Amino acid sequence: MRFGRRRLERPAGLHAAGVSERGPVRAQNQDACLVDAEHGLFAVADGMGGHQAGEVASGLVVEHLPAALARARSRIRSEPAALAAAVWELHELVLATAAGDPALDGMGTTVVVATVRDGTADLVHVGDSRAYLLRAGELTQLTVDHSAATELTRAGVLSAEQAAAHPLAHQLTRAVGMPGSASPSRRRVRLAVGDRLLLCSDGLSNALDDGRIAQLLAAAPSPEAACRALVDQAGTAGARDNVTAVVVQAR
């Protein structure tokens, strides 16, 4: 298992890789990712907060996620429920850490987590870090952003096109570390041979449209190459934030 700002890994069973970079605009990288293909555990977290607080929040999540999930699984049989419980534990950890240090006040992070076991991917997410599935060249977004603009779209106030350009597009309604707002959404997907699962921060999804993401995922010969292509192309496209991609492929 490896976690941090950049990693590549290829154990037997699952072929997975992750890349996280600062991007062309930001002074520091507040994203973090986890690639643990041996245990089928993957995550992307996008930190928020002044100075290095966002980096602390995202780092806490990816560092403590494996242990939090193990504790949750010891008492909860349902994998989606165990994932949700682990995220709630991490939420409490971020809140407690911020309360103990004035410099970290108000810090938080998005997170999208996937476990892959026996050909099934279970996902939970909080915030606007996303999960996508590429199957036979077609890209499907598996998560729905927890943002004010998305809520307005679901209520019929805005169209999807209007929401993307709306001033509230990046105002989160849920985040790990945001008091009372860490309730994760869940999704279960049965994987087929050749499927590729992408987890990413909004630095990538805001810079590249779905068509371009699908092209890059499909064309890359490996998860490592896919991550590299996605992150590089997001930078070339003028990404305004840190950019992180984790790609998982079952073999």
Residue, then its C-alpha position, 0 to 999 in steps of 0.5 A: m500500500r502506498f499513499g501520498r501525492r503521486r504513486l504507481e502500482r501494479p500488483a496481481g489481480l488489479h492493475a491500478a495507478g495514480v498521479s497527483e500534481r500541483g497543476p499550472v496555477r496553484a502554489q501547492n498541491q492539496d490533493a492526495c490519492l490512495v492506490d492499494a491494489e493488493h486490497g482493492l482500495f482506492a481514493v482521491a481527496d481534494g483538500m480545502g483551507g488556507h495555507q496548508a490546511g487543505e493538504v492536511a485534511s486530504g492527507l489525513v483522509v488517505e492516510h487513515l482510510p485503510a484503518a478506518l475501513a478495517r474497523a468499520r468492516s469488523r462490525i458492519r457486513s455491508e460493504p457500502a455501509a462500511l465505506a460510509a461509516a469509515v468516511w464518517e470516522l474520517h470526518e470526525l478525525v478532520l474536525a477534531t484535528a482542526a479544533g486542536d489547531p487554530a491554523l487548521d480551522g475550517m479545513g476540509t476535503t472532498v473524497v471519493v473512495a472505491t473498493v473493488r472485490d470479486g468484480t464489484a466496485d463499491l463507491v462512496h463520495v462526499g463533495d465534487s471529486r468524481a468517479y467515472l466508468l469507461r466501458a466499450g469506449e463509453l464514459t459514464q459518470l458514477t457520482v453526482d457532485h455535492s454542490a449548490a449548482t447541482e442541487l439547483t439542477r436537480a430541482g429544475v432551476l438550472s440546466a446542466e449547461q447553466a449549472a456548469a457556468h454558474p457562480l455556485a458551481h463549485q460551492l460544496t454542500r457536503a465535505v469531510g470536515m464541514p460540520g454536519s455535512a459529511s453524509p456520503s453517497r453510495r454506488r455499486v457497479r458490477l465490472a466487466v472485462g476491459d472496464r476502466l474505473l477513474l477517480c479524479s479531483d475536480g481539477l481534472s473534470n473541470a479542465l476536460d469534458d467527458g468526450r476528451i476523458a473518454q478518448l484518453l482513457a480508451a487510448a492509453p495502453s495501461p492505467e499508468a499511461a492513462c493517468r499520465a495522459l489525463v493529468d498532462q492534458a488537463g494541465t495543457a487545457g489550463a487546469r485552474d486547480n490541482v489535478t489528480a487521477v486514479v485509474v483501476q482496471a480488473r484483469 
